[in-house]
Amino acid sequence: MGTSQSDIMGRTLLEKIWDSHVIADEGNTSLLYVDRHLIHEVTSPQAFEGLRLAGRSVRRPDLTVATMDHNVPTSRSLPMADQTSEAQMRALERNCTEFGIRLFGIGSPRQGIVHVIGPQLGITLPGTTIVCGDSHTSTHGAFGALALGIGTSDVEHVLASQTLWLERPKTLEVAVSGVRKNPLAVTAKDIMLMIIRKMGTGGGAGSVMEYRGQAITALSMEQRMTICNMSIEAGARAGLVAPDEKTFEYLEGREFTPTNFDSLVGEWRELYTDQDAKFDGTFELDIGNLAPQVSWGTSPEMTCDITQNVPDPAEFADEQKMRAAQRALEYMDLVPGTPMQEIKIDRVFIGSCTNARIEDLTEAAEIVRGQKVLPGVSAMVVPGSQMVKTEAEKMGLDSVFIDAGFEWRESGCSMCLGMNPDILLPGERCASTSNRNFEGRQGAGGRTHLASPVMAAAAAIHGHFVDARDLF
Amino acid sequence: MKSFTAISGGIIPLGRSNVDTDQIIPKQFLKLIQRTGFGEFLFHDWRHEPDGSMRPGFILDDPAYKDSKILVTGSNFGCGSSREHAVWALCDYGFEVIVASSFADIFFSNCIKNGLLPARVGKEDALTLMQKKEARVDLISQTITAESHTIPFEIDPQAKKILLEGLDDIARTLNLEEKITRFERDSKTPSIL
């Protein structure tokens, strides 16, 4: 029997998926086959227009699925007040009809944030390549899929050819060890914010980060999605977790899970990094003493423990970082030395592809149950999909939130990026379960503090940040 | 796509790191369904107060820097959202080259698709260029010349080829259709049905 290179050297999970999708190589760049293409209304219109102008068709409509999420209003009164948003949604409807693509549009019970419905519907599968014109496509990596955010030109390229040119990424092992002392209060979000804080927002550049170790395998599928979701905030091309029994159990029986599920599981069991495989780099984190994390600045790496104070820019050794911190504190209107727990908030947003799944809402509801949102604070829950919303309502979570004074909305990206009417007013300060605290992200002049669902829920009740560990 | 070989033009220095695509083109301008017309909204929220009035002092609005073609900036430029609108806005505004010590991956890829050259230089070299008024950028020799300084820049060979030849990515790929069809026949990608 001949011995190929792959018999000699073990391969990482990324390399296994990569090798099974390469169609052609050109230098360090490969043409990869795309198994799943997810589409939404904001980054696709120009791609469809490009197809039309060139007289091209969609190669595999059966591997393509569309939904509306970015600018859908979360109170569904039609006609929409925002006519440009409505025009964009109508354009997606027309494009899907013209090119034969399945659309879960507004009004569909399957509508939701693209990265929430993909897994829920069983469209996301281990070992596949998944692309979407959205950076948080990295979410699907939680299933052991190579899932990449792409720009609109690449959306057009994938529509036309079902393939993508990609420079071979580096492999970065993120080894997470330790056991959280209080897993109700210290969540997957906190683990990921700590990873970003330590690695920096450019730390994963050019890499696919594979999250490994007992602290990762101990997480539920939804928690793994939260981790992989924010790989992009560490600058990575994608995030990965090797599939295991939890993955298979999650996928079994979902609407679009293939009928030959059992034989696929057999193949999926081979999707792991071989023991003798080599990563290009390793980052290690022990979460045994991890505290809840809250961001203080305008970049996700500008984050600290809830027990710490707003940092003093003068303490940053790097001059560029010092100036960035100064600028961030000015924008955030924060004084160095202020305890994080004394920061008062005006708004609370529980939602987004990072933290709007059923477990997130369940955990937040435990904090809220029987309590009241502090007068003067405006708080809202935006479920990640209509399926999440329905499930939450069956569990009575809607009443828990509404009784406490939260608004309970329809699904969409909502105030994570404020393309719909859900935005912060200038100067408003928000505890948000989303993924980006960039200047103006949630509304021009708005101030975002990233936190977990339990931390955001607790902030709504108290009107300022509190240490969730004191509540459980 | 038009090919890129060399250009000469004015420099706009933007001494910040981690400039994200939300800053380059804020979300309120992502609702257009064309590829054109984004230039006037470039860095909108840095150039305007929340009430829409002009915020004085932003470098893009300084008449001395009018018609510049080269943006020189800090590390991790273009991080965050994958929105290609950021590149469309930079191109539409008139930029032909972005110089930085590093670029976010998706942004870099989007630049190449639009003929915008993302030139990677050393941190010190970026700071040097920020002091200069004008430069000549030559993709063939991978150099930036400003006054007496000649600074080398890095770019992936494949990206360089695409820029130099102004290749249509999709046409290039569709030339490999036979291989794609063969892959589809041999692989077992389950349909979403």
Interface residues (C-beta under 8 A of the other chain):
Chain A: S20 I23 A24 E26 G27 N28 T29 L31 Y33 D35 R36 V42 T43 P45 Q46 E49 A54 R56 R59 D62 L63 T64 V65 H70 N71 T84 S85 A87 Q88 A91 R102 I123 L125 T128 G133 D134 S135 G149 I150 G151 T152 S153 D154 E156 H157 A160 S161 Q162 T163 W165 E167 T201 G202 A205 G206 I232 G235 R237 F256 P258 N260 L264 S299 Q320 A324 R327 L417 G418 M419 P426 R436 F438 E439 G440 R441 A444 G445
Chain B: R16 S17 N18 D20 D22 Q23 P26 K27 Q28 L30 K31 L32 I33 Q34 R35 D45 P50 G74 S75 N76 C79 G80 S81 S82 R83 E84 H85 V87 S102 A104 D105 I106 S109 N110 K113 N114 D156 P157 Q158 D169 I170 T173 L174 L176 E177 K179 I180 F183 E184 S187 T189 P190 S191 I192 L193
